[in-house]
Amino acid sequence: MNKYEKDVFLLAYSFVKEKSLAEDISQEVFIKCYRSIDGFRGEASLKSWIYRITVNTSKDMLKRKSFNVLKYPKWFFENLQRSGSSEEAVLKRDYFLSLY
């Protein structure tokens, strides 16, 4: 872990562009490595194995994060805050409908 922690962090950061998220990914990578070290076959170097786990974990995190991010423009939330309550909207609508 001491040997690769900086490299793993930088690789994760290159994907997610957030320090705290890259730190979380780094921690998760080393937990995964610890749990599956028995499955390491030695066909590649230890470093490339850890890098592959880092890349896959980073991609998975981006997929999960993209589902959590609301994809609305900023003006939507500004207008939402400026508008009144639902009750006010219904009363205004009913009032205007009654005029016709």
QUIPE-V692118 format. One record per residue. OMEGA is omega as a letter, one per 20 degrees, with the letter a starting at -180 (999 if undefined). Layout:
omega=OMEGA
omega=OMEGA
//
This chain:
omega=a
omega=a
omega=a
omega=a
omega=r
omega=r
omega=r
omega=r
omega=a
omega=r
omega=r
omega=a
omega=r
omega=r
omega=a
omega=r
omega=r
omega=a
omega=a
omega=r
omega=r
omega=r
omega=r
omega=r
omega=r
omega=r
omega=a
omega=r
omega=a
omega=r
omega=r
omega=r
omega=a
omega=a
omega=a
omega=a
omega=r
omega=r
omega=r
omega=a
omega=r
omega=r
omega=r
omega=r
omega=r
omega=r
omega=a
omega=r
omega=r
omega=r
omega=r
omega=r
omega=r
omega=r
omega=a
omega=r
omega=r
omega=r
omega=r
omega=r
omega=r
omega=r
omega=r
omega=a
omega=a
omega=r
omega=a
omega=a
omega=r
omega=a
omega=r
omega=r
omega=a
omega=a
omega=r
omega=a
omega=r
omega=r
omega=r
omega=a
omega=a
omega=a
omega=a
omega=a
omega=r
omega=r
omega=r
omega=a
omega=r
omega=r
omega=r
omega=r
omega=r
omega=r
omega=a
omega=r
omega=a
omega=r
omega=a
omega=999
//
